[in-house]
Amino acid sequence: MELSNRITALTNGGSDGWDVFYKARDLKKSGRPIIELTIGEHDIGTHRDILEAMGQSARGGHTGYAAVPGTDTLRKTVAQRIKTRTGVPTNASNILITPGGQSALFAAHMAVLDPGDLALYCDPYYATYPGTIRAAGGIDHPIHCRPELDFQPTYEDLDASAKGARSLLVNSPNNPTGVVYDRATWTDIAKVCQNHNLWLISDEVYDTQVWAGCHISPRSLEGMEKRTLVIGSMSKSHAMTGSRVGWICGPETVIEQLINLATHTTYGVPGYIQDAADFALNQGNEDELKVAAPFRRRRDIAMNLIAGQTVVRAVPCSGAMYMMLDIRATGLSGDVFAHVLLDSRQIAVMPGESFGQSAAGHVRVAMTVNDDQFKQALESLLAFAAEQAETT
């Protein structure tokens, strides 16, 4: 018996580019002292007050089937949050609660793509983007963003790829680069979407982690509200990665159809987790700033260290919990650099090539260990890079 092409083609039949990550995990299990700077997992846990709210809800009986679109309370809270942050009128009917941001990404593409439709996304990209598009039946097409432009897409590159496409997926603040799109870039994105009648899917799960500039939600731009689906999540803003609670914000007509999809797939999110998310969102911005603060500190630590040498260049890290480092001066690919760094220095970083070809010759560093350990790891990485450059 054969499996469907849909499921076997999710990774195009090749490696998913995460070999270094798996190798680091195996070494750590064997007892090696590996410093992992690989995935976006907070080094703090979910706050105990959020966990207490979750437990209270569960003990209170909210453990049965919850409303598939999300509880009325959480949908209203998310809608108010978005309205306050963007100025765009938003109601509960614009919101679908999902089992995390990844589920929301899949649902959004299911909403706008028919089998065989062309779906665009920017390269470098979060690792699941191509497979998510393929799972929804689309044909994935990367738009290559250049390191000399700090990986911000240009109007010309967007426009050249948009003919015949159905959707465009963007992510700012960006994983893996740490770049925050500026207003000029958003203006270009909006223009291309309107000129080519594209749906825009905006992954904004890092919107609380902005270190320079400001976050702009494209749904707030003129003419974009009715063609934009916004992806949000509690994972990064409140360190609730394992709770799996996120949302899609979009036109009411789209959300109505996505509720039908949820009925036939996820059947909603557990009520006690939604109650915990609602509690967390109602604690205000101060708690979100506390969750984000370690990454701002570590970004500053890294920038100070990088300023003291000339081999490694940092892509402007304006947001998110990652830095993209240009290591091309070492003469190594990102993949080789990451493997040798792990073998020789016990430090695990992600090769830029794991996120597409545009970031070849780069590595992504997740700022997800304590400050002292992070400083030690960056110092060792920079010393390693200098040694490699001397031999080229």
C-alpha positions in Angstrom: 0.0 0.0 0.0 1.3 3.5 -0.9 0.9 6.7 1.1 -0.5 9.9 -0.4 1.8 12.2 -2.3 0.5 15.0 -0.1 2.1 13.4 3.0 5.3 12.0 1.5 6.1 15.3 -0.2 6.0 17.5 2.9 9.8 17.8 3.0 10.3 17.1 -0.7 11.8 13.7 0.1 15.1 15.2 1.5 16.6 16.2 4.8 14.8 18.8 6.7 18.1 20.7 7.4 18.0 20.1 11.1 20.8 17.5 11.3 22.9 19.7 13.7 20.0 20.0 16.1 19.4 16.2 16.2 23.1 15.6 16.6 23.3 18.1 19.5 20.4 16.5 21.2 22.0 13.1 20.9 25.3 14.4 22.3 23.5 16.0 25.2 21.6 12.8 26.0 25.0 11.0 26.1 26.2 13.4 28.8 28.2 15.9 26.8 28.0 19.5 28.1 26.4 21.0 24.9 25.2 24.7 24.9 22.1 24.7 22.7 21.5 27.8 20.8 19.2 26.1 18.3 15.4 26.4 18.9 13.1 29.2 20.1 12.4 27.7 23.5 12.5 30.1 26.5 14.9 29.4 29.3 12.2 30.4 31.7 9.0 28.3 32.1 5.4 29.5 31.8 4.7 31.8 34.8 3.3 30.0 37.8 0.3 32.4 37.9 -0.7 31.3 34.4 -0.3 27.7 35.4 -2.4 28.3 38.5 -5.1 29.8 36.3 -4.9 26.8 34.1 -5.2 24.4 37.0 -8.0 26.3 38.6 -10.0 26.1 35.3 -9.3 22.4 35.0 -10.2 21.7 38.6 -13.3 23.8 38.1 -14.5 21.5 35.3 -13.5 23.2 32.1 -12.0 19.9 30.8 -14.8 18.9 28.4 -15.3 20.0 24.8 -14.7 23.7 24.4 -16.4 25.8 21.7 -14.7 25.0 18.4 -14.1 28.7 17.4 -12.7 29.4 20.9 -14.4 30.6 24.0 -16.3 33.8 23.7 -14.1 35.3 26.4 -10.8 34.5 24.8 -11.9 35.6 21.3 -13.1 38.9 22.7 -9.8 39.4 24.6 -7.7 38.6 21.6 -9.8 40.9 19.4 -9.4 43.8 21.9 -5.7 43.2 22.1 -5.4 43.4 18.3 -7.6 46.5 18.1 -5.6 48.2 20.8 -2.2 47.4 19.2 -3.2 48.2 15.5 -6.1 50.6 15.6 -8.1 48.3 13.3 -11.7 47.6 14.5 -11.7 43.9 15.5 -14.4 41.8 17.0 -14.6 38.3 18.3 -16.1 37.2 15.0 -12.7 38.1 13.4 -10.9 35.5 15.6 -10.5 31.8 15.5 -8.6 30.2 18.4 -6.2 27.5 17.2 -3.9 24.8 18.7 -0.8 27.1 18.4 0.5 29.3 15.6 1.5 26.3 13.4 -2.1 25.1 13.3 -3.1 28.6 12.4 -0.6 28.7 9.5 -1.9 25.5 8.1 -5.6 26.6 8.4 -4.9 30.0 6.8 -3.4 28.3 3.7 -6.2 25.8 3.6 -8.6 28.8 3.5 -7.0 30.5 0.5 -5.4 27.8 -1.6 -6.9 25.3 -3.9 -4.8 22.3 -4.9 -2.1 23.4 -7.3 -2.2 27.1 -6.4 1.1 29.0 -6.2 1.9 30.2 -2.7 4.8 32.6 -2.1 7.0 33.0 1.0 10.2 34.8 1.8 13.6 32.9 2.0 15.1 32.7 4.6 12.0 31.2 6.2 10.8 29.4 9.3 11.4 25.7 8.7 7.8 24.6 8.4 6.7 27.1 5.8 7.2 25.1 2.6 5.8 21.9 4.1 2.7 23.8 5.5 2.0 25.1 2.0 2.4 21.6 0.4 0.2 20.1 3.1 -2.5 22.5 2.1 -2.2 21.4 -1.5 -0.2 24.5 -2.7 2.9 24.8 -4.8 5.5 26.5 -2.6 7.7 29.2 -4.2 10.4 31.0 -2.2 11.2 34.7 -2.8 14.9 35.1 -2.3 15.8 37.9 0.1 19.4 39.2 -0.1 21.8 39.5 2.9 23.1 42.8 1.5 19.6 44.2 2.0 19.3 42.7 5.5 16.9 40.0 4.1 14.1 42.5 3.5 12.1 41.6 0.4 12.1 44.2 -2.4 9.2 45.3 -4.6 11.0 44.1 -7.7 11.5 40.6 -6.3 8.0 40.3 -4.9 6.4 41.6 -8.1 8.5 39.2 -10.3 7.2 36.2 -8.4 3.6 37.3 -7.9 2.1 36.6 -11.4 -0.3 33.8 -11.1 0.2 33.3 -7.4 -2.6 33.1 -4.8 -1.0 34.0 -1.5 2.1 35.5 0.1 3.3 34.5 3.6 5.5 37.0 5.5 7.0 37.0 9.0 8.0 40.1 11.0 9.7 40.2 13.4 11.4 37.5 11.5 12.5 34.0 12.3 15.3 33.2 11.5 16.9 36.6 10.8 15.7 38.8 13.6 14.9 41.5 11.1 11.8 43.8 11.6 10.3 44.9 8.3 10.3 48.7 7.9 7.4 50.7 6.6 8.9 50.9 3.1 9.0 47.1 2.9 5.4 46.8 4.1 4.3 49.4 1.6 5.9 47.4 -1.2 4.3 44.2 0.1 0.8 45.8 0.2 1.2 47.2 -3.3 2.2 43.8 -4.7 -0.7 42.1 -2.9 -3.2 44.6 -4.3 -1.8 44.7 -7.8 -1.7 40.9 -8.1 -4.8 40.1 -6.0 -2.9 38.1 -3.4 -4.0 36.9 0.0 -1.4 38.0 2.6 -0.7 35.7 5.5 1.2 37.6 8.2 2.9 35.5 10.9 3.2 37.9 13.8 4.0 35.6 16.7 7.0 37.7 17.7 5.2 41.0 17.8 6.1 41.6 21.5 9.8 41.2 20.8 10.9 44.3 19.1 14.3 45.9 20.0 14.6 48.5 17.3 12.1 50.2 15.0 8.4 49.2 15.5 6.1 46.4 14.6 3.6 47.1 11.8 0.8 44.7 11.2 -0.1 44.9 7.5 -3.7 44.4 8.3 -3.6 48.1 9.4 -2.4 49.3 6.0 -4.9 50.9 3.5 -6.7 48.4 1.5 -5.3 45.4 3.3 -7.8 44.5 6.0 -10.0 42.3 3.8 -7.1 40.4 2.2 -4.9 39.8 5.3 -4.9 36.8 7.7 -2.9 37.5 10.8 -1.3 34.6 12.8 -0.8 35.1 16.6 0.3 32.9 19.4 0.8 32.8 23.2 4.0 30.7 22.7 6.6 33.5 22.4 4.8 36.4 24.2 4.0 34.4 27.3 6.5 31.5 27.2 3.5 29.1 26.7 5.1 27.0 23.9 3.8 23.7 25.1 0.3 24.9 25.8 -0.4 25.2 22.1 -2.8 28.1 21.8 -2.8 30.7 19.0 -5.2 32.4 16.7 -6.1 33.6 13.2 -7.5 37.1 12.8 -9.2 37.9 9.5 -12.5 38.8 7.7 -15.6 37.4 9.3 -16.4 35.4 6.1 -13.0 33.7 6.3 -13.3 32.9 10.0 -16.7 31.4 9.4 -15.3 28.9 6.9 -12.2 28.2 9.1 -14.6 27.2 11.9 -15.9 24.5 9.6 -12.3 23.4 9.0 -11.6 23.3 12.7 -14.7 21.2 13.3 -13.3 18.6 10.9 -9.6 18.7 12.1 -8.6 20.0 15.6 -12.1 20.3 17.1 -10.9 23.3 19.1 -8.5 24.0 22.0 -9.0 22.7 25.6 -11.0 25.1 27.6 -8.7 25.2 30.6 -5.8 26.2 28.3 -7.9 29.0 26.8 -8.8 30.2 30.2 -5.1 30.4 31.1 -4.4 32.3 27.9 -7.2 34.7 28.7 -5.8 35.2 32.2 -2.3 35.9 30.8 -3.5 38.4 28.2 -5.4 40.3 30.9 -2.3 40.8 33.0 -1.2 43.7 30.6 2.0 44.5 28.7 4.2 44.4 31.8 4.3 40.6 31.9 5.0 40.4 28.1 7.9 42.8 28.6 9.3 40.6 31.3 9.2 37.6 29.0 10.9 39.6 26.2 13.6 41.3 28.4 16.2 38.5 28.5 16.4 38.4 24.7 16.9 42.2 24.5 19.8 41.9 27.1 21.4 39.0 25.2 21.1 40.8 21.9 23.0 43.7 23.5 25.6 41.3 24.9 26.1 39.8 21.4 26.3 43.1 19.6 29.0 44.4 22.0 31.1 41.2 21.5 30.6 41.3 17.7 31.7 45.0 17.6 35.1 44.0 19.0 36.1 41.8 16.0 36.0 41.8 12.2 35.2 38.3 11.0 31.6 37.8 11.9 28.9 40.3 10.9 25.5 40.4 12.6 22.4 40.9 10.5 20.6 43.8 12.2 18.8 42.1 15.0 15.7 44.3 15.5 13.4 41.7 17.0 12.6 38.1 17.9 14.8 35.8 20.0 17.4 35.0 17.3 20.4 36.5 15.7 21.6 35.7 12.1 25.4 35.8 11.9 27.2 36.2 8.6 30.2 33.8 8.8 31.2 33.9 5.1 34.6 35.4 6.0 35.6 32.0 7.5 35.3 30.4 4.1 32.9 27.8 5.5 29.3 27.2 4.7 26.8 27.6 7.5 26.3 23.9 7.6 30.0 23.0 7.9 30.6 25.9 10.4 27.8 24.6 12.6 28.9 21.0 12.5 32.6 21.8 13.3 31.6 24.3 16.0 29.5 21.6 17.7 32.3 19.0 17.4 35.1 21.3 18.6 33.4 23.8 21.0 30.2 21.9 22.1 28.1 24.8 20.9 25.0 24.1 18.8 23.7 26.7 16.4 21.5 26.3 13.3 23.0 26.6 9.8 21.5 29.3 7.7 20.9 26.7 5.0 18.3 25.1 7.3 16.1 28.1 6.5 16.6 28.2 2.7 19.4 29.1 0.4 19.3 32.9 0.8 21.1 32.5 4.2 23.9 30.2 3.0 27.1 31.2 4.8 25.2 32.3 7.9 24.2 30.7 11.2 21.2 31.4 13.4 21.8 31.8 17.1 18.9 31.4 19.5 19.3 33.6 22.5 17.8 31.0 24.8 20.3 30.3 27.6 21.1 32.4 30.6 23.2 35.6 30.1 26.5 34.3 31.4 26.3 31.1 29.4 25.2 33.0 26.3 28.2 35.4 26.6 30.5 32.4 27.0 29.1 30.7 24.0 29.3 33.8 21.8 32.9 34.5 22.8 33.8 30.9 21.9 31.9 31.1 18.6 33.7 34.3 17.6 37.1 32.9 18.6 36.3 29.8 16.5 35.4 32.0 13.5 38.6 33.9 13.8 40.6 30.7 13.8 38.8 29.5 10.7 39.4 32.8 8.9 43.1 32.6 9.6 43.3 29.3 7.8 41.5 30.5 4.6 
